[in-house]
Amino acid sequence: MKEESSSKTMFGSQDLRDTHRHEISFPSQNWSLEMLLRRLKAIDAKRDDKFASVMGAIGEFGTFQWRLVALTFIPSILSTFFMFSHHFLLTAQRPYCNTSWILEVGPNLTEDEQLNLTLPRAPNGSFLTCLMYIPVPWDLDSIIHFGLNYTETCKFGWIYPFAHTHSLINEFDLVCGNEPYKENGQTVFMSGILTGSLLFGFLSDKLGRYPIILLSLLGFLIFGFGTAFVSSFYQYLFFRFFVAQASVGYAICSVSLVMEWLVGEHRAQAVILQHCFLTIGVIFLTGLAYKVDHWRLLCLLGGMPMFPLICNIWVLRESPRWLMVRGKVEEAKKVLCYAAEVNKKTIPLNLLNELQIPGKKVTKASILDFYTNHHLFKVVLAMGCVWFTVSYISFTLSLKLNDFGLDIYFVQVVPSILAVPARLCCVILLEYFGRKWTLNLTLFLLTFTCLFLLFLPQELKSTVILMLVLAEFSMAGTVSIFFIYTAELLPTVLRSTGLGMVSLAWAAGAISSMAIFKQTKTQLPIFFCCLCCILALCFSSLVPETVNRPLRDSIEYTSRESMEAKDRMDVPMVMIDEESMSDVVADSEVTKNTMFNSMTFQPGDSLPSMALEVPSRDSLVQTRKDQPP
């Protein structure tokens, strides 16, 4: 009776109504206690993950992992040249009609004299663009004396006397009615994202991460580097389409490879670091575009580093998790032994022998499982909606910032500089609060900023720009978090395909943003941003927490896993199954001492009242049986 009373005093009145699991909750004395229990649960989950045990034997983040991360990050920097160079290749130019016909009668005319005689002027005294005086068969003195009066559109092309850079605009004359061709560039790029996300995601799960990464790098080399040699704008759009496919393919496969080679918080840290390198690439591209005044040279400089990079891609190895789910156990063991050799470690033979195909059969999966499997359907639907809303907000904020007529270099550099500390802060937040609460926090900040923008007078231009930049700050962290979150929610056998499917939602959100923003100049797009933030918060609450959980490899999602995912809360809770009850009893002394040392004694507390009583397996099972249904 005393033991039962002491146990009730310590644990409180707890209703053991779950017929499958038992929950033992400890009072939260302080924050360190909560973190301690999270680490204990992470260790318990890691013990059940055979692959994590092998990775612990070869070193969770040794030389091999550093080399893997570096070789996947460097292309991320270079990919910005192909993904964002479009903004600098289409810089605005002021066109004037080509009126070189007058040089036949006045070959010694200067450029200013030629423009003054052949171009009409606006009321403010500036030359009109896209209009010229109709040529007449007069001599130069008659033209100077009588002047020209009748105008028409440009017949002999355009000139750009005041252009400081050589861009696609003055290369292919995308002016005076040809502007729709300019807008088609972004549409074609999004079309490449749409098709490439499904194609490369599917191929990555069928053929492996390594060959698709190599294929993506070849796409950068051929179509990115080859863009410098196009002879028409249609050819540029054609190359742009395949560059978009290579970009999304590399993003999906590189994240899948890194996530499957690393364990624990190293996964989140690596992906966030990759996004930081992507941001640094944007800053580097902006500085290079500021110095280089020819668009072809900019494409050449961006594509040349791909040559030595592809020559060293042999250092990468295929994902052992993917090899396991495809039934290639021996190949998985070989790459793991190679990683251990690089890290100067030795894998115990008993751990290697434990790596077997789950259920003694190869896991079969297809894209139809996203519809037939309830868990996968819920994950893809919820995260697809989050990706759509976040994409819509991101593109709307960028378009709003560009709408103020700011310098293109300012628009690219300032948000990129702020994105680096925003993403680095997420490393700490993810460790302490988990994926779901960190994502909700960044979405809440984004919602607050959008609401402030909605009611902020547009006359306060400086304040609006400041709030837009702050919104970009919150957006940077949000993008990195839900990228990690989505990859951890998906099983290895369909991870790349799932990332490709949610990338469809990303492209759809971008296209919707551009379409809506183009149709109206009111605050309606910002109002939709607020709605999107609220929708993203709602949908993100539908998926389970993944922090301190091992990656899932198969599509089977048992009821036990479902209930564990549902009940993962911030309150420190030890979740105990009947099968693992004996392990808890065996570790009770360690847990007791750890918890006892972490507690803070208050004056007047007696030692017996502070004691932790961990009931035995038999007593807990009997208690469960005695509980009413």
JOTA-V536650 format. One record per residue. N is the residue number from 0. RES is the residue in one letter. SS is DSSP state (hx for helix, st for strand, lp for the rest). D_LAST is the distance of its C-alpha to the last C-alpha in Angstrom with 2 decimals. Layout:
BEGIN
N,RES,SS,D_LAST
N,RES,SS,D_LAST
END
This chain:
BEGIN
0,M,lp,24.44
1,K,hx,26.81
2,E,hx,25.25
3,E,hx,21.77
4,S,hx,23.48
5,S,hx,25.45
6,S,hx,22.52
7,K,hx,20.79
8,T,hx,24.15
9,M,hx,24.61
10,F,hx,21.33
11,G,lp,20.24
12,S,lp,16.92
13,Q,lp,14.63
14,D,lp,10.93
15,L,lp,9.85
16,R,lp,6.84
17,D,lp,8.94
18,T,lp,8.65
19,H,lp,12.39
20,R,st,14.05
21,H,st,14.49
22,E,st,16.49
23,I,st,19.10
24,S,st,21.02
25,F,lp,24.47
26,P,lp,26.35
27,S,lp,28.99
28,Q,lp,32.24
29,N,lp,34.58
30,W,hx,35.15
31,S,hx,36.29
32,L,hx,32.99
33,E,hx,31.16
34,M,hx,33.75
35,L,hx,33.41
36,L,hx,29.72
37,R,hx,30.41
38,R,hx,33.10
39,L,hx,30.90
40,K,hx,28.38
41,A,hx,31.43
42,I,hx,32.74
43,D,hx,29.50
44,A,hx,29.53
45,K,hx,33.23
46,R,hx,32.81
47,D,hx,30.89
48,D,lp,33.62
49,K,hx,36.48
50,F,hx,38.86
51,A,hx,38.30
52,S,hx,39.13
53,V,hx,42.34
54,M,hx,43.20
55,G,hx,42.78
56,A,hx,45.24
57,I,hx,47.84
58,G,lp,47.41
59,E,lp,45.04
60,F,lp,47.96
61,G,lp,51.23
62,T,hx,54.56
63,F,hx,53.24
64,Q,hx,50.57
65,W,hx,53.17
66,R,hx,55.50
67,L,hx,52.86
68,V,hx,51.95
69,A,hx,55.64
70,L,hx,56.63
71,T,hx,53.91
72,F,hx,54.71
73,I,hx,58.46
74,P,hx,58.18
75,S,hx,55.84
76,I,hx,58.76
77,L,hx,61.16
78,S,hx,58.91
79,T,hx,59.38
80,F,hx,63.03
81,F,hx,62.02
82,M,hx,59.09
83,F,lp,60.67
84,S,lp,64.40
85,H,hx,64.49
86,H,hx,64.61
87,F,hx,67.82
88,L,hx,69.45
89,L,lp,69.49
90,T,lp,70.95
91,A,lp,72.73
92,Q,lp,76.49
93,R,lp,79.13
94,P,lp,81.07
95,Y,st,84.64
96,C,st,86.55
97,N,lp,88.77
98,T,lp,92.33
99,S,hx,94.33
100,W,hx,96.72
101,I,hx,98.70
102,L,hx,99.54
103,E,hx,101.92
104,V,lp,104.18
105,G,lp,103.34
106,P,lp,102.46
107,N,lp,102.99
108,L,lp,100.44
109,T,lp,97.79
110,E,hx,94.13
111,D,hx,94.11
112,E,hx,97.25
113,Q,hx,95.81
114,L,hx,92.62
115,N,hx,94.69
116,L,hx,96.89
117,T,hx,94.33
118,L,lp,91.09
119,P,lp,90.55
120,R,st,89.24
121,A,lp,86.51
122,P,lp,87.44
123,N,lp,86.44
124,G,lp,88.93
125,S,lp,86.58
126,F,st,87.02
127,L,lp,84.92
128,T,lp,82.67
129,C,lp,82.65
130,L,st,86.02
131,M,st,89.61
132,Y,st,93.10
133,I,lp,94.50
134,P,lp,97.03
135,V,lp,100.70
136,P,lp,103.83
137,W,lp,105.56
138,D,lp,107.05
139,L,hx,105.51
140,D,hx,107.97
141,S,hx,107.22
142,I,hx,103.47
143,I,hx,103.97
144,H,hx,106.40
145,F,hx,104.73
146,G,lp,101.09
147,L,lp,98.44
148,N,lp,96.71
149,Y,lp,94.55
150,T,st,91.12
151,E,st,88.77
152,T,st,85.67
153,C,lp,86.06
154,K,lp,87.86
155,F,lp,88.52
156,G,lp,85.20
157,W,st,84.20
158,I,st,85.12
159,Y,lp,83.19
160,P,lp,85.86
161,F,lp,83.56
162,A,lp,80.70
163,H,lp,79.97
164,T,lp,77.65
165,H,st,77.84
166,S,lp,74.55
167,L,hx,73.35
168,I,hx,74.52
169,N,hx,78.20
170,E,hx,77.99
171,F,hx,76.90
172,D,lp,77.91
173,L,lp,74.49
174,V,lp,76.09
175,C,lp,77.63
176,G,lp,75.37
177,N,lp,73.92
178,E,hx,71.06
179,P,hx,68.44
180,Y,hx,69.05
181,K,hx,68.01
182,E,hx,64.72
183,N,hx,64.06
184,G,hx,63.70
185,Q,hx,60.28
186,T,hx,59.16
187,V,hx,60.27
188,F,hx,58.48
189,M,hx,55.17
190,S,hx,55.76
191,G,hx,56.14
192,I,hx,52.84
193,L,hx,51.10
194,T,hx,52.53
195,G,hx,52.55
196,S,hx,48.90
197,L,hx,47.78
198,L,hx,50.64
199,F,hx,50.51
200,G,hx,46.71
201,F,hx,46.65
202,L,hx,49.54
203,S,hx,48.03
204,D,hx,44.95
205,K,hx,47.23
206,L,hx,50.22
207,G,lp,48.92
208,R,hx,49.20
209,Y,hx,52.61
210,P,hx,54.69
211,I,hx,53.39
212,I,hx,54.19
213,L,hx,57.64
214,L,hx,57.97
215,S,hx,57.04
216,L,hx,59.64
217,L,hx,62.21
218,G,hx,61.36
219,F,hx,62.07
220,L,hx,65.29
221,I,hx,66.60
222,F,hx,65.55
223,G,hx,65.32
224,F,hx,68.55
225,G,hx,70.13
226,T,hx,69.61
227,A,hx,72.69
228,F,hx,74.88
229,V,lp,73.91
230,S,lp,76.81
231,S,lp,75.08
232,F,hx,72.11
233,Y,hx,70.58
234,Q,hx,70.68
235,Y,hx,69.01
236,L,hx,66.15
237,F,hx,65.87
238,F,hx,65.60
239,R,hx,63.22
240,F,hx,60.81
241,F,hx,60.58
242,V,hx,60.41
243,A,hx,57.27
244,Q,hx,55.74
245,A,hx,56.66
246,S,hx,55.24
247,V,hx,51.76
248,G,hx,51.79
249,Y,hx,52.68
250,A,hx,50.11
251,I,hx,47.26
252,C,hx,48.41
253,S,hx,49.40
254,V,hx,46.05
255,S,hx,44.23
256,L,hx,46.55
257,V,hx,46.23
258,M,hx,42.43
259,E,hx,42.16
260,W,hx,44.68
261,L,lp,43.25
262,V,lp,40.02
263,G,lp,38.11
264,E,hx,39.78
265,H,hx,43.05
266,R,hx,41.97
267,A,hx,41.68
268,Q,hx,44.83
269,A,hx,46.81
270,V,hx,45.92
271,I,hx,46.70
272,L,hx,49.93
273,Q,hx,50.80
274,H,hx,50.41
275,C,hx,52.59
276,F,hx,55.23
277,L,hx,55.01
278,T,hx,55.76
279,I,hx,58.61
280,G,hx,59.96
281,V,hx,60.13
282,I,hx,62.10
283,F,hx,64.41
284,L,hx,64.94
285,T,hx,65.84
286,G,hx,68.40
287,L,hx,69.90
288,A,hx,70.11
289,Y,hx,71.91
290,K,hx,74.55
291,V,lp,74.92
292,D,lp,76.69
293,H,st,76.44
294,W,hx,73.27
295,R,hx,74.32
296,L,hx,74.82
297,L,hx,71.37
298,C,hx,69.79
299,L,hx,71.88
300,L,hx,70.84
301,G,hx,67.17
302,G,hx,67.39
303,M,hx,69.67
304,P,hx,67.10
305,M,hx,65.14
306,F,hx,67.82
307,P,hx,67.35
308,L,hx,63.57
309,I,hx,63.28
310,C,hx,65.57
311,N,lp,63.08
312,I,hx,59.90
313,W,hx,60.07
314,V,hx,58.50
315,L,lp,55.10
316,R,lp,52.81
317,E,lp,50.21
318,S,lp,46.53
319,P,hx,45.13
320,R,hx,41.64
321,W,hx,43.19
322,L,hx,45.17
323,M,hx,42.08
324,V,hx,40.19
325,R,lp,43.45
326,G,lp,43.70
327,K,lp,46.71
328,V,hx,45.48
329,E,hx,48.98
330,E,hx,50.16
331,A,hx,47.16
332,K,hx,48.08
333,K,hx,51.68
334,V,hx,50.99
335,L,hx,48.69
336,C,hx,51.46
337,Y,hx,53.96
338,A,hx,51.90
339,A,hx,51.64
340,E,hx,55.40
341,V,hx,56.11
342,N,lp,53.90
343,K,lp,55.62
344,K,lp,52.38
345,T,lp,51.35
346,I,lp,48.12
347,P,lp,46.97
348,L,hx,47.26
349,N,hx,43.77
350,L,hx,42.31
351,L,hx,44.49
352,N,hx,43.46
353,E,hx,39.77
354,L,lp,40.59
355,Q,lp,39.81
356,I,lp,38.80
357,P,hx,34.98
358,G,hx,34.08
359,K,hx,37.79
360,K,lp,38.66
361,V,lp,40.07
362,T,lp,37.74
363,K,lp,38.98
364,A,lp,38.45
365,S,lp,40.32
366,I,lp,40.51
367,L,lp,38.61
368,D,hx,35.43
369,F,hx,35.35
370,Y,hx,34.66
371,T,hx,32.54
372,N,lp,30.31
373,H,hx,27.70
374,H,hx,27.69
375,L,hx,31.49
376,F,hx,31.93
377,K,hx,29.90
378,V,hx,31.78
379,V,hx,35.19
380,L,hx,34.68
381,A,hx,33.48
382,M,hx,36.05
383,G,hx,38.74
384,C,hx,38.38
385,V,hx,38.60
386,W,hx,41.68
387,F,hx,43.27
388,T,hx,42.88
389,V,hx,44.04
390,S,hx,46.99
391,Y,hx,47.97
392,I,hx,47.96
393,S,hx,49.88
394,F,hx,52.63
395,T,hx,52.92
396,L,hx,53.47
397,S,hx,56.06
398,L,hx,57.86
399,K,hx,57.85
400,L,hx,59.39
401,N,hx,62.02
402,D,lp,62.78
403,F,lp,64.38
404,G,lp,67.16
405,L,lp,66.45
406,D,lp,68.06
407,I,hx,66.24
408,Y,hx,66.40
409,F,hx,64.78
410,V,hx,61.96
411,Q,hx,61.17
412,V,hx,61.81
413,V,hx,60.24
414,P,hx,56.69
415,S,hx,56.91
416,I,hx,57.91
417,L,hx,54.99
418,A,hx,52.54
419,V,hx,53.11
420,P,hx,51.86
421,A,hx,49.01
422,R,hx,47.74
423,L,hx,48.38
424,C,hx,46.29
425,C,hx,43.38
426,V,hx,43.50
427,I,hx,42.49
428,L,hx,39.97
429,L,hx,38.19
430,E,hx,37.93
431,Y,hx,36.53
432,F,hx,34.41
433,G,hx,33.53
434,R,hx,34.41
435,K,hx,32.32
436,W,hx,33.23
437,T,hx,36.84
438,L,hx,37.15
439,N,hx,35.74
440,L,hx,38.21
441,T,hx,41.19
442,L,hx,40.20
443,F,hx,39.92
444,L,hx,43.39
445,L,hx,44.68
446,T,hx,43.32
447,F,hx,45.00
448,T,hx,48.26
449,C,hx,48.29
450,L,hx,47.68
451,F,hx,50.53
452,L,hx,52.74
453,L,hx,51.94
454,F,hx,53.36
455,L,lp,56.05
456,P,lp,59.57
457,Q,lp,61.15
458,E,lp,64.42
459,L,lp,62.99
460,K,hx,63.53
461,S,hx,63.20
462,T,hx,59.92
463,V,hx,58.47
464,I,hx,59.55
465,L,hx,57.99
466,M,hx,54.62
467,L,hx,54.82
468,V,hx,55.48
469,L,hx,52.51
470,A,hx,50.33
471,E,hx,51.64
472,F,hx,50.64
473,S,hx,46.98
474,M,hx,47.15
475,A,hx,48.35
476,G,hx,45.30
477,T,hx,42.95
478,V,hx,44.57
479,S,hx,44.27
480,I,hx,40.62
481,F,hx,39.34
482,F,hx,41.59
483,I,hx,39.85
484,Y,hx,36.39
485,T,hx,37.02
486,A,hx,38.51
487,E,hx,35.56
488,L,hx,33.03
489,L,lp,34.96
490,P,lp,34.98
491,T,hx,38.26
492,V,hx,38.95
493,L,hx,39.13
494,R,hx,39.67
495,S,hx,43.25
496,T,hx,42.61
497,G,hx,39.78
498,L,hx,42.05
499,G,hx,44.71
500,M,hx,42.54
501,V,hx,41.61
502,S,hx,45.32
503,L,hx,46.04
504,A,hx,44.13
505,W,hx,46.22
506,A,hx,49.43
507,A,hx,48.32
508,G,hx,47.65
509,A,hx,51.10
510,I,hx,52.84
511,S,hx,51.14
512,S,hx,52.20
513,M,hx,55.81
514,A,hx,55.97
515,I,hx,54.65
516,F,hx,56.72
517,K,hx,59.82
518,Q,hx,59.50
519,T,lp,59.22
520,K,lp,60.48
521,T,lp,58.31
522,Q,lp,55.16
523,L,hx,53.02
524,P,hx,52.26
525,I,hx,51.07
526,F,hx,48.89
527,F,hx,47.29
528,C,hx,46.78
529,C,hx,44.69
530,L,hx,42.56
531,C,hx,42.24
532,C,hx,41.08
533,I,hx,38.28
534,L,hx,37.27
535,A,hx,37.35
536,L,hx,35.04
537,C,hx,32.53
538,F,hx,32.73
539,S,hx,32.62
540,S,lp,29.19
541,L,lp,27.77
542,V,lp,28.44
543,P,lp,26.78
544,E,lp,28.58
545,T,lp,30.76
546,V,lp,32.26
547,N,lp,32.24
548,R,lp,30.77
549,P,lp,32.83
550,L,lp,34.33
551,R,lp,32.65
552,D,lp,35.10
553,S,lp,33.58
554,I,lp,32.04
555,E,lp,28.87
556,Y,lp,26.02
557,T,lp,22.89
558,S,hx,19.33
559,R,hx,19.31
560,E,hx,22.43
561,S,hx,21.21
562,M,hx,18.18
563,E,hx,20.54
564,A,hx,23.14
565,K,hx,20.94
566,D,lp,19.81
567,R,lp,23.31
568,M,lp,24.18
569,D,lp,27.20
570,V,lp,25.32
571,P,lp,25.73
572,M,st,22.53
573,V,st,22.35
574,M,st,20.01
575,I,st,19.37
576,D,st,18.32
577,E,lp,17.86
578,E,lp,21.25
579,S,lp,22.95
580,M,hx,21.47
581,S,hx,24.70
582,D,hx,26.77
583,V,hx,25.11
584,V,hx,25.81
585,A,hx,29.32
586,D,lp,29.98
587,S,hx,28.51
588,E,hx,32.01
589,V,hx,33.37
590,T,hx,30.58
591,K,hx,30.95
592,N,hx,34.70
593,T,hx,34.55
594,M,hx,32.17
595,F,hx,34.13
596,N,hx,37.41
597,S,hx,36.25
598,M,lp,35.14
599,T,lp,37.68
600,F,lp,38.31
601,Q,lp,38.98
602,P,lp,41.44
603,G,lp,39.85
604,D,lp,36.84
605,S,lp,36.57
606,L,hx,36.02
607,P,hx,33.07
608,S,hx,31.16
609,M,hx,31.85
610,A,lp,30.70
611,L,lp,27.93
612,E,lp,25.64
613,V,lp,23.91
614,P,lp,21.49
615,S,lp,22.04
616,R,hx,20.14
617,D,hx,19.21
618,S,hx,17.95
619,L,hx,15.70
620,V,hx,14.30
621,Q,hx,13.85
622,T,hx,12.19
623,R,hx,9.56
624,K,hx,9.12
625,D,hx,9.15
626,Q,lp,6.40
627,P,lp,3.82
628,P,lp,0.00
END
